[in-house]
Amino acid sequence: MTEQASDTPPKKKKKKRKPHVAPDLSTEKGRKRAERELVLGDHGFLRESFQNLHQISPEMWRSNQPNPRQVVEHAKLRSIRTILNLRGESTKGYYLLEKEACEEAGITLVDFQVFSRDTPKVETILAAKDLFETIEYPALMHCKSGADRAGLMSALYMIFRGDMPVRKARDQLSGKYLHVKSGKTGMLDAFFEAYLTATRESPKPFIDWVRDDYDPAEVKADFLKTFGNRFQLDRLLRRE
């Protein structure tokens, strides 16, 4: 008997992405490439006139990804001594140019990566507490858009450094800063809501709840149960 051909076409093998090679800022070609990666690849042209810049305390600011000129402005106009980069270290032009600008402006750049579409890990929260106690102020923290990761860290800053109640501190995650609660970034809101729900009848300090009771996987699972079809919004926004 002749074997029938399958109606299902063979799956195409996914091409492995080549690792990104950092542009060489010491060459004209490399610098131009880094600038393109900042302005076009990282949508820096959208942030040229809108920094989503807010002062949240006498010593702390929050914003979206700054370009080199804006880094210099932060040093001159706001006496910024430390910039917290919440996106993490990168080989891309936006990061290399920021790092160079910080060095030239005498600003300490601290890479502290957090995520906007997941519940924060216990060790990340505890590390953030230590970070706020050790950095030099005035300081500025930023992610890409200044909305979600900057919002999470701003709320933690207000709790740990400003002794602000969680119910009030979570206002750092709001539409005022372009935060979207109806997408996967709503996991950040769910994190704070989990604390408020758990301690409604039996009050407990936030940091003790994080150490003793907080389960990131459980909070994430509960959130995803009610997430519904809102994944489409995340595809539309295409934010980090």
MODELLER restraints for C-alpha pairs under 7 A, 6 or more apart:
rsr = mdl.restraints
at = mdl.atoms
rsr.add(forms.Gaussian(group=physical.xy_distance, feature=features.Distance(at['CA:20:A'], at['CA:91:A']), mean=6.85, stdev=0.5))
rsr.add(forms.Gaussian(group=physical.xy_distance, feature=features.Distance(at['CA:21:A'], at['CA:91:A']), mean=6.71, stdev=0.5))
rsr.add(forms.Gaussian(group=physical.xy_distance, feature=features.Distance(at['CA:22:A'], at['CA:91:A']), mean=4.68, stdev=0.5))
rsr.add(forms.Gaussian(group=physical.xy_distance, feature=features.Distance(at['CA:22:A'], at['CA:92:A']), mean=6.02, stdev=0.5))
rsr.add(forms.Gaussian(group=physical.xy_distance, feature=features.Distance(at['CA:23:A'], at['CA:30:A']), mean=4.72, stdev=0.5))
rsr.add(forms.Gaussian(group=physical.xy_distance, feature=features.Distance(at['CA:23:A'], at['CA:31:A']), mean=6.83, stdev=0.5))
rsr.add(forms.Gaussian(group=physical.xy_distance, feature=features.Distance(at['CA:23:A'], at['CA:33:A']), mean=6.50, stdev=0.5))
rsr.add(forms.Gaussian(group=physical.xy_distance, feature=features.Distance(at['CA:23:A'], at['CA:34:A']), mean=5.91, stdev=0.5))
rsr.add(forms.Gaussian(group=physical.xy_distance, feature=features.Distance(at['CA:23:A'], at['CA:93:A']), mean=6.81, stdev=0.5))
rsr.add(forms.Gaussian(group=physical.xy_distance, feature=features.Distance(at['CA:24:A'], at['CA:30:A']), mean=4.49, stdev=0.5))
rsr.add(forms.Gaussian(group=physical.xy_distance, feature=features.Distance(at['CA:24:A'], at['CA:31:A']), mean=6.48, stdev=0.5))
rsr.add(forms.Gaussian(group=physical.xy_distance, feature=features.Distance(at['CA:25:A'], at['CA:31:A']), mean=4.54, stdev=0.5))
rsr.add(forms.Gaussian(group=physical.xy_distance, feature=features.Distance(at['CA:34:A'], at['CA:92:A']), mean=6.96, stdev=0.5))
rsr.add(forms.Gaussian(group=physical.xy_distance, feature=features.Distance(at['CA:34:A'], at['CA:93:A']), mean=3.85, stdev=0.5))
rsr.add(forms.Gaussian(group=physical.xy_distance, feature=features.Distance(at['CA:34:A'], at['CA:94:A']), mean=6.83, stdev=0.5))
rsr.add(forms.Gaussian(group=physical.xy_distance, feature=features.Distance(at['CA:35:A'], at['CA:93:A']), mean=6.20, stdev=0.5))
rsr.add(forms.Gaussian(group=physical.xy_distance, feature=features.Distance(at['CA:37:A'], at['CA:92:A']), mean=6.69, stdev=0.5))
rsr.add(forms.Gaussian(group=physical.xy_distance, feature=features.Distance(at['CA:37:A'], at['CA:93:A']), mean=5.20, stdev=0.5))
rsr.add(forms.Gaussian(group=physical.xy_distance, feature=features.Distance(at['CA:37:A'], at['CA:94:A']), mean=6.43, stdev=0.5))
rsr.add(forms.Gaussian(group=physical.xy_distance, feature=features.Distance(at['CA:38:A'], at['CA:44:A']), mean=5.43, stdev=0.5))
rsr.add(forms.Gaussian(group=physical.xy_distance, feature=features.Distance(at['CA:38:A'], at['CA:93:A']), mean=5.53, stdev=0.5))
rsr.add(forms.Gaussian(group=physical.xy_distance, feature=features.Distance(at['CA:38:A'], at['CA:94:A']), mean=4.41, stdev=0.5))
rsr.add(forms.Gaussian(group=physical.xy_distance, feature=features.Distance(at['CA:39:A'], at['CA:45:A']), mean=5.07, stdev=0.5))
rsr.add(forms.Gaussian(group=physical.xy_distance, feature=features.Distance(at['CA:51:A'], at['CA:63:A']), mean=5.81, stdev=0.5))
rsr.add(forms.Gaussian(group=physical.xy_distance, feature=features.Distance(at['CA:51:A'], at['CA:64:A']), mean=5.56, stdev=0.5))
rsr.add(forms.Gaussian(group=physical.xy_distance, feature=features.Distance(at['CA:52:A'], at['CA:63:A']), mean=5.04, stdev=0.5))
rsr.add(forms.Gaussian(group=physical.xy_distance, feature=features.Distance(at['CA:52:A'], at['CA:64:A']), mean=5.82, stdev=0.5))
rsr.add(forms.Gaussian(group=physical.xy_distance, feature=features.Distance(at['CA:52:A'], at['CA:146:A']), mean=6.17, stdev=0.5))
rsr.add(forms.Gaussian(group=physical.xy_distance, feature=features.Distance(at['CA:52:A'], at['CA:177:A']), mean=6.79, stdev=0.5))
rsr.add(forms.Gaussian(group=physical.xy_distance, feature=features.Distance(at['CA:53:A'], at['CA:62:A']), mean=5.74, stdev=0.5))
rsr.add(forms.Gaussian(group=physical.xy_distance, feature=features.Distance(at['CA:53:A'], at['CA:63:A']), mean=4.32, stdev=0.5))
rsr.add(forms.Gaussian(group=physical.xy_distance, feature=features.Distance(at['CA:54:A'], at['CA:61:A']), mean=5.65, stdev=0.5))
rsr.add(forms.Gaussian(group=physical.xy_distance, feature=features.Distance(at['CA:54:A'], at['CA:62:A']), mean=5.43, stdev=0.5))
rsr.add(forms.Gaussian(group=physical.xy_distance, feature=features.Distance(at['CA:54:A'], at['CA:63:A']), mean=6.48, stdev=0.5))
rsr.add(forms.Gaussian(group=physical.xy_distance, feature=features.Distance(at['CA:55:A'], at['CA:61:A']), mean=4.28, stdev=0.5))
rsr.add(forms.Gaussian(group=physical.xy_distance, feature=features.Distance(at['CA:55:A'], at['CA:62:A']), mean=6.45, stdev=0.5))
rsr.add(forms.Gaussian(group=physical.xy_distance, feature=features.Distance(at['CA:59:A'], at['CA:137:A']), mean=5.86, stdev=0.5))
rsr.add(forms.Gaussian(group=physical.xy_distance, feature=features.Distance(at['CA:59:A'], at['CA:138:A']), mean=4.46, stdev=0.5))
rsr.add(forms.Gaussian(group=physical.xy_distance, feature=features.Distance(at['CA:59:A'], at['CA:139:A']), mean=6.26, stdev=0.5))
rsr.add(forms.Gaussian(group=physical.xy_distance, feature=features.Distance(at['CA:60:A'], at['CA:138:A']), mean=5.82, stdev=0.5))
rsr.add(forms.Gaussian(group=physical.xy_distance, feature=features.Distance(at['CA:60:A'], at['CA:139:A']), mean=5.02, stdev=0.5))
rsr.add(forms.Gaussian(group=physical.xy_distance, feature=features.Distance(at['CA:60:A'], at['CA:140:A']), mean=5.65, stdev=0.5))
rsr.add(forms.Gaussian(group=physical.xy_distance, feature=features.Distance(at['CA:61:A'], at['CA:139:A']), mean=6.29, stdev=0.5))
rsr.add(forms.Gaussian(group=physical.xy_distance, feature=features.Distance(at['CA:61:A'], at['CA:140:A']), mean=4.48, stdev=0.5))
rsr.add(forms.Gaussian(group=physical.xy_distance, feature=features.Distance(at['CA:61:A'], at['CA:141:A']), mean=6.39, stdev=0.5))
rsr.add(forms.Gaussian(group=physical.xy_distance, feature=features.Distance(at['CA:62:A'], at['CA:140:A']), mean=5.37, stdev=0.5))
rsr.add(forms.Gaussian(group=physical.xy_distance, feature=features.Distance(at['CA:62:A'], at['CA:141:A']), mean=4.87, stdev=0.5))
rsr.add(forms.Gaussian(group=physical.xy_distance, feature=features.Distance(at['CA:62:A'], at['CA:142:A']), mean=5.70, stdev=0.5))
rsr.add(forms.Gaussian(group=physical.xy_distance, feature=features.Distance(at['CA:62:A'], at['CA:146:A']), mean=6.79, stdev=0.5))
rsr.add(forms.Gaussian(group=physical.xy_distance, feature=features.Distance(at['CA:62:A'], at['CA:150:A']), mean=6.55, stdev=0.5))
rsr.add(forms.Gaussian(group=physical.xy_distance, feature=features.Distance(at['CA:63:A'], at['CA:141:A']), mean=6.53, stdev=0.5))
rsr.add(forms.Gaussian(group=physical.xy_distance, feature=features.Distance(at['CA:63:A'], at['CA:142:A']), mean=5.00, stdev=0.5))
rsr.add(forms.Gaussian(group=physical.xy_distance, feature=features.Distance(at['CA:63:A'], at['CA:146:A']), mean=4.75, stdev=0.5))
rsr.add(forms.Gaussian(group=physical.xy_distance, feature=features.Distance(at['CA:64:A'], at['CA:142:A']), mean=5.16, stdev=0.5))
rsr.add(forms.Gaussian(group=physical.xy_distance, feature=features.Distance(at['CA:64:A'], at['CA:143:A']), mean=5.52, stdev=0.5))
rsr.add(forms.Gaussian(group=physical.xy_distance, feature=features.Distance(at['CA:64:A'], at['CA:144:A']), mean=5.11, stdev=0.5))
rsr.add(forms.Gaussian(group=physical.xy_distance, feature=features.Distance(at['CA:64:A'], at['CA:145:A']), mean=4.47, stdev=0.5))
rsr.add(forms.Gaussian(group=physical.xy_distance, feature=features.Distance(at['CA:64:A'], at['CA:146:A']), mean=3.86, stdev=0.5))
rsr.add(forms.Gaussian(group=physical.xy_distance, feature=features.Distance(at['CA:65:A'], at['CA:142:A']), mean=5.87, stdev=0.5))
rsr.add(forms.Gaussian(group=physical.xy_distance, feature=features.Distance(at['CA:65:A'], at['CA:143:A']), mean=5.77, stdev=0.5))
rsr.add(forms.Gaussian(group=physical.xy_distance, feature=features.Distance(at['CA:65:A'], at['CA:144:A']), mean=4.79, stdev=0.5))
rsr.add(forms.Gaussian(group=physical.xy_distance, feature=features.Distance(at['CA:65:A'], at['CA:145:A']), mean=6.55, stdev=0.5))
rsr.add(forms.Gaussian(group=physical.xy_distance, feature=features.Distance(at['CA:67:A'], at['CA:98:A']), mean=6.35, stdev=0.5))
rsr.add(forms.Gaussian(group=physical.xy_distance, feature=features.Distance(at['CA:68:A'], at['CA:97:A']), mean=6.24, stdev=0.5))
rsr.add(forms.Gaussian(group=physical.xy_distance, feature=features.Distance(at['CA:68:A'], at['CA:98:A']), mean=5.58, stdev=0.5))
rsr.add(forms.Gaussian(group=physical.xy_distance, feature=features.Distance(at['CA:68:A'], at['CA:101:A']), mean=5.28, stdev=0.5))
rsr.add(forms.Gaussian(group=physical.xy_distance, feature=features.Distance(at['CA:71:A'], at['CA:101:A']), mean=6.40, stdev=0.5))
rsr.add(forms.Gaussian(group=physical.xy_distance, feature=features.Distance(at['CA:71:A'], at['CA:102:A']), mean=6.65, stdev=0.5))
rsr.add(forms.Gaussian(group=physical.xy_distance, feature=features.Distance(at['CA:72:A'], at['CA:101:A']), mean=6.99, stdev=0.5))
rsr.add(forms.Gaussian(group=physical.xy_distance, feature=features.Distance(at['CA:72:A'], at['CA:105:A']), mean=6.07, stdev=0.5))
rsr.add(forms.Gaussian(group=physical.xy_distance, feature=features.Distance(at['CA:74:A'], at['CA:80:A']), mean=5.67, stdev=0.5))
rsr.add(forms.Gaussian(group=physical.xy_distance, feature=features.Distance(at['CA:75:A'], at['CA:105:A']), mean=6.49, stdev=0.5))
rsr.add(forms.Gaussian(group=physical.xy_distance, feature=features.Distance(at['CA:79:A'], at['CA:138:A']), mean=6.58, stdev=0.5))
rsr.add(forms.Gaussian(group=physical.xy_distance, feature=features.Distance(at['CA:80:A'], at['CA:107:A']), mean=6.91, stdev=0.5))
rsr.add(forms.Gaussian(group=physical.xy_distance, feature=features.Distance(at['CA:80:A'], at['CA:137:A']), mean=6.93, stdev=0.5))
rsr.add(forms.Gaussian(group=physical.xy_distance, feature=features.Distance(at['CA:80:A'], at['CA:138:A']), mean=4.94, stdev=0.5))
rsr.add(forms.Gaussian(group=physical.xy_distance, feature=features.Distance(at['CA:80:A'], at['CA:139:A']), mean=5.25, stdev=0.5))
rsr.add(forms.Gaussian(group=physical.xy_distance, feature=features.Distance(at['CA:80:A'], at['CA:140:A']), mean=6.82, stdev=0.5))
rsr.add(forms.Gaussian(group=physical.xy_distance, feature=features.Distance(at['CA:81:A'], at['CA:107:A']), mean=4.89, stdev=0.5))
rsr.add(forms.Gaussian(group=physical.xy_distance, feature=features.Distance(at['CA:81:A'], at['CA:108:A']), mean=6.24, stdev=0.5))
rsr.add(forms.Gaussian(group=physical.xy_distance, feature=features.Distance(at['CA:81:A'], at['CA:136:A']), mean=6.15, stdev=0.5))
rsr.add(forms.Gaussian(group=physical.xy_distance, feature=features.Distance(at['CA:81:A'], at['CA:137:A']), mean=5.79, stdev=0.5))
rsr.add(forms.Gaussian(group=physical.xy_distance, feature=features.Distance(at['CA:81:A'], at['CA:138:A']), mean=5.63, stdev=0.5))
rsr.add(forms.Gaussian(group=physical.xy_distance, feature=features.Distance(at['CA:81:A'], at['CA:139:A']), mean=5.79, stdev=0.5))
rsr.add(forms.Gaussian(group=physical.xy_distance, feature=features.Distance(at['CA:82:A'], at['CA:107:A']), mean=5.41, stdev=0.5))
rsr.add(forms.Gaussian(group=physical.xy_distance, feature=features.Distance(at['CA:82:A'], at['CA:108:A']), mean=4.70, stdev=0.5))
rsr.add(forms.Gaussian(group=physical.xy_distance, feature=features.Distance(at['CA:82:A'], at['CA:109:A']), mean=5.95, stdev=0.5))
rsr.add(forms.Gaussian(group=physical.xy_distance, feature=features.Distance(at['CA:82:A'], at['CA:135:A']), mean=6.96, stdev=0.5))
rsr.add(forms.Gaussian(group=physical.xy_distance, feature=features.Distance(at['CA:82:A'], at['CA:136:A']), mean=6.02, stdev=0.5))
rsr.add(forms.Gaussian(group=physical.xy_distance, feature=features.Distance(at['CA:82:A'], at['CA:137:A']), mean=6.42, stdev=0.5))
rsr.add(forms.Gaussian(group=physical.xy_distance, feature=features.Distance(at['CA:82:A'], at['CA:138:A']), mean=6.77, stdev=0.5))
rsr.add(forms.Gaussian(group=physical.xy_distance, feature=features.Distance(at['CA:82:A'], at['CA:139:A']), mean=4.65, stdev=0.5))
rsr.add(forms.Gaussian(group=physical.xy_distance, feature=features.Distance(at['CA:82:A'], at['CA:140:A']), mean=6.43, stdev=0.5))
rsr.add(forms.Gaussian(group=physical.xy_distance, feature=features.Distance(at['CA:83:A'], at['CA:107:A']), mean=6.93, stdev=0.5))
rsr.add(forms.Gaussian(group=physical.xy_distance, feature=features.Distance(at['CA:83:A'], at['CA:108:A']), mean=6.25, stdev=0.5))
rsr.add(forms.Gaussian(group=physical.xy_distance, feature=features.Distance(at['CA:83:A'], at['CA:109:A']), mean=4.97, stdev=0.5))
rsr.add(forms.Gaussian(group=physical.xy_distance, feature=features.Distance(at['CA:83:A'], at['CA:110:A']), mean=6.13, stdev=0.5))
rsr.add(forms.Gaussian(group=physical.xy_distance, feature=features.Distance(at['CA:83:A'], at['CA:139:A']), mean=5.68, stdev=0.5))
rsr.add(forms.Gaussian(group=physical.xy_distance, feature=features.Distance(at['CA:83:A'], at['CA:140:A']), mean=4.87, stdev=0.5))
rsr.add(forms.Gaussian(group=physical.xy_distance, feature=features.Distance(at['CA:83:A'], at['CA:141:A']), mean=5.66, stdev=0.5))
rsr.add(forms.Gaussian(group=physical.xy_distance, feature=features.Distance(at['CA:84:A'], at['CA:109:A']), mean=6.16, stdev=0.5))
rsr.add(forms.Gaussian(group=physical.xy_distance, feature=features.Distance(at['CA:84:A'], at['CA:110:A']), mean=4.88, stdev=0.5))
rsr.add(forms.Gaussian(group=physical.xy_distance, feature=features.Distance(at['CA:84:A'], at['CA:111:A']), mean=6.06, stdev=0.5))
rsr.add(forms.Gaussian(group=physical.xy_distance, feature=features.Distance(at['CA:84:A'], at['CA:112:A']), mean=6.55, stdev=0.5))
rsr.add(forms.Gaussian(group=physical.xy_distance, feature=features.Distance(at['CA:84:A'], at['CA:140:A']), mean=6.16, stdev=0.5))
rsr.add(forms.Gaussian(group=physical.xy_distance, feature=features.Distance(at['CA:84:A'], at['CA:141:A']), mean=4.45, stdev=0.5))
rsr.add(forms.Gaussian(group=physical.xy_distance, feature=features.Distance(at['CA:84:A'], at['CA:142:A']), mean=6.35, stdev=0.5))
rsr.add(forms.Gaussian(group=physical.xy_distance, feature=features.Distance(at['CA:85:A'], at['CA:109:A']), mean=6.98, stdev=0.5))
rsr.add(forms.Gaussian(group=physical.xy_distance, feature=features.Distance(at['CA:85:A'], at['CA:110:A']), mean=5.94, stdev=0.5))
rsr.add(forms.Gaussian(group=physical.xy_distance, feature=features.Distance(at['CA:85:A'], at['CA:111:A']), mean=4.83, stdev=0.5))
rsr.add(forms.Gaussian(group=physical.xy_distance, feature=features.Distance(at['CA:85:A'], at['CA:112:A']), mean=5.89, stdev=0.5))
rsr.add(forms.Gaussian(group=physical.xy_distance, feature=features.Distance(at['CA:85:A'], at['CA:141:A']), mean=6.16, stdev=0.5))
rsr.add(forms.Gaussian(group=physical.xy_distance, feature=features.Distance(at['CA:85:A'], at['CA:142:A']), mean=5.58, stdev=0.5))
rsr.add(forms.Gaussian(group=physical.xy_distance, feature=features.Distance(at['CA:85:A'], at['CA:143:A']), mean=6.33, stdev=0.5))
rsr.add(forms.Gaussian(group=physical.xy_distance, feature=features.Distance(at['CA:86:A'], at['CA:111:A']), mean=6.29, stdev=0.5))
rsr.add(forms.Gaussian(group=physical.xy_distance, feature=features.Distance(at['CA:86:A'], at['CA:112:A']), mean=4.97, stdev=0.5))
rsr.add(forms.Gaussian(group=physical.xy_distance, feature=features.Distance(at['CA:86:A'], at['CA:113:A']), mean=4.61, stdev=0.5))
rsr.add(forms.Gaussian(group=physical.xy_distance, feature=features.Distance(at['CA:86:A'], at['CA:114:A']), mean=5.74, stdev=0.5))
rsr.add(forms.Gaussian(group=physical.xy_distance, feature=features.Distance(at['CA:86:A'], at['CA:141:A']), mean=7.00, stdev=0.5))
rsr.add(forms.Gaussian(group=physical.xy_distance, feature=features.Distance(at['CA:86:A'], at['CA:142:A']), mean=5.87, stdev=0.5))
rsr.add(forms.Gaussian(group=physical.xy_distance, feature=features.Distance(at['CA:86:A'], at['CA:143:A']), mean=5.02, stdev=0.5))
rsr.add(forms.Gaussian(group=physical.xy_distance, feature=features.Distance(at['CA:86:A'], at['CA:149:A']), mean=6.80, stdev=0.5))
rsr.add(forms.Gaussian(group=physical.xy_distance, feature=features.Distance(at['CA:87:A'], at['CA:113:A']), mean=5.03, stdev=0.5))
rsr.add(forms.Gaussian(group=physical.xy_distance, feature=features.Distance(at['CA:87:A'], at['CA:114:A']), mean=6.64, stdev=0.5))
rsr.add(forms.Gaussian(group=physical.xy_distance, feature=features.Distance(at['CA:87:A'], at['CA:143:A']), mean=5.42, stdev=0.5))
rsr.add(forms.Gaussian(group=physical.xy_distance, feature=features.Distance(at['CA:88:A'], at['CA:111:A']), mean=5.03, stdev=0.5))
rsr.add(forms.Gaussian(group=physical.xy_distance, feature=features.Distance(at['CA:88:A'], at['CA:112:A']), mean=5.61, stdev=0.5))
rsr.add(forms.Gaussian(group=physical.xy_distance, feature=features.Distance(at['CA:88:A'], at['CA:113:A']), mean=4.29, stdev=0.5))
rsr.add(forms.Gaussian(group=physical.xy_distance, feature=features.Distance(at['CA:89:A'], at['CA:111:A']), mean=5.96, stdev=0.5))
rsr.add(forms.Gaussian(group=physical.xy_distance, feature=features.Distance(at['CA:99:A'], at['CA:109:A']), mean=6.73, stdev=0.5))
rsr.add(forms.Gaussian(group=physical.xy_distance, feature=features.Distance(at['CA:102:A'], at['CA:108:A']), mean=6.53, stdev=0.5))
rsr.add(forms.Gaussian(group=physical.xy_distance, feature=features.Distance(at['CA:102:A'], at['CA:109:A']), mean=6.45, stdev=0.5))
rsr.add(forms.Gaussian(group=physical.xy_distance, feature=features.Distance(at['CA:114:A'], at['CA:149:A']), mean=6.38, stdev=0.5))
rsr.add(forms.Gaussian(group=physical.xy_distance, feature=features.Distance(at['CA:115:A'], at['CA:149:A']), mean=6.23, stdev=0.5))
rsr.add(forms.Gaussian(group=physical.xy_distance, feature=features.Distance(at['CA:116:A'], at['CA:148:A']), mean=5.73, stdev=0.5))
rsr.add(forms.Gaussian(group=physical.xy_distance, feature=features.Distance(at['CA:116:A'], at['CA:149:A']), mean=5.33, stdev=0.5))
rsr.add(forms.Gaussian(group=physical.xy_distance, feature=features.Distance(at['CA:116:A'], at['CA:185:A']), mean=5.40, stdev=0.5))
rsr.add(forms.Gaussian(group=physical.xy_distance, feature=features.Distance(at['CA:117:A'], at['CA:184:A']), mean=5.19, stdev=0.5))
rsr.add(forms.Gaussian(group=physical.xy_distance, feature=features.Distance(at['CA:117:A'], at['CA:185:A']), mean=4.84, stdev=0.5))
rsr.add(forms.Gaussian(group=physical.xy_distance, feature=features.Distance(at['CA:117:A'], at['CA:187:A']), mean=6.42, stdev=0.5))
rsr.add(forms.Gaussian(group=physical.xy_distance, feature=features.Distance(at['CA:118:A'], at['CA:187:A']), mean=5.94, stdev=0.5))
rsr.add(forms.Gaussian(group=physical.xy_distance, feature=features.Distance(at['CA:119:A'], at['CA:187:A']), mean=5.64, stdev=0.5))
rsr.add(forms.Gaussian(group=physical.xy_distance, feature=features.Distance(at['CA:119:A'], at['CA:188:A']), mean=6.00, stdev=0.5))
rsr.add(forms.Gaussian(group=physical.xy_distance, feature=features.Distance(at['CA:119:A'], at['CA:191:A']), mean=6.34, stdev=0.5))
rsr.add(forms.Gaussian(group=physical.xy_distance, feature=features.Distance(at['CA:119:A'], at['CA:216:A']), mean=5.56, stdev=0.5))
rsr.add(forms.Gaussian(group=physical.xy_distance, feature=features.Distance(at['CA:119:A'], at['CA:220:A']), mean=6.04, stdev=0.5))
rsr.add(forms.Gaussian(group=physical.xy_distance, feature=features.Distance(at['CA:120:A'], at['CA:216:A']), mean=6.69, stdev=0.5))
rsr.add(forms.Gaussian(group=physical.xy_distance, feature=features.Distance(at['CA:121:A'], at['CA:216:A']), mean=6.28, stdev=0.5))
rsr.add(forms.Gaussian(group=physical.xy_distance, feature=features.Distance(at['CA:122:A'], at['CA:210:A']), mean=6.45, stdev=0.5))
rsr.add(forms.Gaussian(group=physical.xy_distance, feature=features.Distance(at['CA:122:A'], at['CA:211:A']), mean=6.99, stdev=0.5))
rsr.add(forms.Gaussian(group=physical.xy_distance, feature=features.Distance(at['CA:129:A'], at['CA:160:A']), mean=6.14, stdev=0.5))
rsr.add(forms.Gaussian(group=physical.xy_distance, feature=features.Distance(at['CA:132:A'], at['CA:157:A']), mean=6.79, stdev=0.5))
rsr.add(forms.Gaussian(group=physical.xy_distance, feature=features.Distance(at['CA:132:A'], at['CA:161:A']), mean=6.74, stdev=0.5))
rsr.add(forms.Gaussian(group=physical.xy_distance, feature=features.Distance(at['CA:141:A'], at['CA:150:A']), mean=6.48, stdev=0.5))
rsr.add(forms.Gaussian(group=physical.xy_distance, feature=features.Distance(at['CA:142:A'], at['CA:150:A']), mean=5.50, stdev=0.5))
rsr.add(forms.Gaussian(group=physical.xy_distance, feature=features.Distance(at['CA:143:A'], at['CA:149:A']), mean=6.01, stdev=0.5))
rsr.add(forms.Gaussian(group=physical.xy_distance, feature=features.Distance(at['CA:143:A'], at['CA:150:A']), mean=5.72, stdev=0.5))
rsr.add(forms.Gaussian(group=physical.xy_distance, feature=features.Distance(at['CA:147:A'], at['CA:177:A']), mean=5.20, stdev=0.5))
rsr.add(forms.Gaussian(group=physical.xy_distance, feature=features.Distance(at['CA:147:A'], at['CA:178:A']), mean=5.14, stdev=0.5))
rsr.add(forms.Gaussian(group=physical.xy_distance, feature=features.Distance(at['CA:147:A'], at['CA:179:A']), mean=4.68, stdev=0.5))
rsr.add(forms.Gaussian(group=physical.xy_distance, feature=features.Distance(at['CA:148:A'], at['CA:173:A']), mean=6.72, stdev=0.5))
rsr.add(forms.Gaussian(group=physical.xy_distance, feature=features.Distance(at['CA:148:A'], at['CA:179:A']), mean=5.45, stdev=0.5))
rsr.add(forms.Gaussian(group=physical.xy_distance, feature=features.Distance(at['CA:148:A'], at['CA:185:A']), mean=6.75, stdev=0.5))
rsr.add(forms.Gaussian(group=physical.xy_distance, feature=features.Distance(at['CA:151:A'], at['CA:172:A']), mean=5.06, stdev=0.5))
rsr.add(forms.Gaussian(group=physical.xy_distance, feature=features.Distance(at['CA:151:A'], at['CA:173:A']), mean=4.88, stdev=0.5))
rsr.add(forms.Gaussian(group=physical.xy_distance, feature=features.Distance(at['CA:152:A'], at['CA:173:A']), mean=6.63, stdev=0.5))
rsr.add(forms.Gaussian(group=physical.xy_distance, feature=features.Distance(at['CA:152:A'], at['CA:188:A']), mean=6.69, stdev=0.5))
rsr.add(forms.Gaussian(group=physical.xy_distance, feature=features.Distance(at['CA:154:A'], at['CA:172:A']), mean=6.13, stdev=0.5))
rsr.add(forms.Gaussian(group=physical.xy_distance, feature=features.Distance(at['CA:155:A'], at['CA:169:A']), mean=4.84, stdev=0.5))
rsr.add(forms.Gaussian(group=physical.xy_distance, feature=features.Distance(at['CA:155:A'], at['CA:170:A']), mean=5.39, stdev=0.5))
rsr.add(forms.Gaussian(group=physical.xy_distance, feature=features.Distance(at['CA:155:A'], at['CA:172:A']), mean=5.47, stdev=0.5))
rsr.add(forms.Gaussian(group=physical.xy_distance, feature=features.Distance(at['CA:158:A'], at['CA:164:A']), mean=5.48, stdev=0.5))
rsr.add(forms.Gaussian(group=physical.xy_distance, feature=features.Distance(at['CA:158:A'], at['CA:169:A']), mean=5.76, stdev=0.5))
rsr.add(forms.Gaussian(group=physical.xy_distance, feature=features.Distance(at['CA:159:A'], at['CA:165:A']), mean=6.36, stdev=0.5))
rsr.add(forms.Gaussian(group=physical.xy_distance, feature=features.Distance(at['CA:159:A'], at['CA:166:A']), mean=6.36, stdev=0.5))
rsr.add(forms.Gaussian(group=physical.xy_distance, feature=features.Distance(at['CA:159:A'], at['CA:169:A']), mean=6.34, stdev=0.5))
rsr.add(forms.Gaussian(group=physical.xy_distance, feature=features.Distance(at['CA:170:A'], at['CA:192:A']), mean=6.97, stdev=0.5))
rsr.add(forms.Gaussian(group=physical.xy_distance, feature=features.Distance(at['CA:173:A'], at['CA:179:A']), mean=5.77, stdev=0.5))
rsr.add(forms.Gaussian(group=physical.xy_distance, feature=features.Distance(at['CA:180:A'], at['CA:186:A']), mean=6.82, stdev=0.5))
rsr.add(forms.Gaussian(group=physical.xy_distance, feature=features.Distance(at['CA:181:A'], at['CA:189:A']), mean=6.98, stdev=0.5))
rsr.add(forms.Gaussian(group=physical.xy_distance, feature=features.Distance(at['CA:182:A'], at['CA:230:A']), mean=6.79, stdev=0.5))
rsr.add(forms.Gaussian(group=physical.xy_distance, feature=features.Distance(at['CA:183:A'], at['CA:230:A']), mean=5.80, stdev=0.5))
rsr.add(forms.Gaussian(group=physical.xy_distance, feature=features.Distance(at['CA:183:A'], at['CA:231:A']), mean=6.44, stdev=0.5))
rsr.add(forms.Gaussian(group=physical.xy_distance, feature=features.Distance(at['CA:183:A'], at['CA:233:A']), mean=5.98, stdev=0.5))
rsr.add(forms.Gaussian(group=physical.xy_distance, feature=features.Distance(at['CA:183:A'], at['CA:234:A']), mean=5.63, stdev=0.5))
rsr.add(forms.Gaussian(group=physical.xy_distance, feature=features.Distance(at['CA:184:A'], at['CA:234:A']), mean=6.73, stdev=0.5))
rsr.add(forms.Gaussian(group=physical.xy_distance, feature=features.Distance(at['CA:187:A'], at['CA:220:A']), mean=6.63, stdev=0.5))
rsr.add(forms.Gaussian(group=physical.xy_distance, feature=features.Distance(at['CA:187:A'], at['CA:223:A']), mean=6.61, stdev=0.5))
rsr.add(forms.Gaussian(group=physical.xy_distance, feature=features.Distance(at['CA:190:A'], at['CA:219:A']), mean=6.94, stdev=0.5))
rsr.add(forms.Gaussian(group=physical.xy_distance, feature=features.Distance(at['CA:190:A'], at['CA:223:A']), mean=6.71, stdev=0.5))
rsr.add(forms.Gaussian(group=physical.xy_distance, feature=features.Distance(at['CA:191:A'], at['CA:219:A']), mean=6.59, stdev=0.5))
rsr.add(forms.Gaussian(group=physical.xy_distance, feature=features.Distance(at['CA:194:A'], at['CA:219:A']), mean=6.98, stdev=0.5))
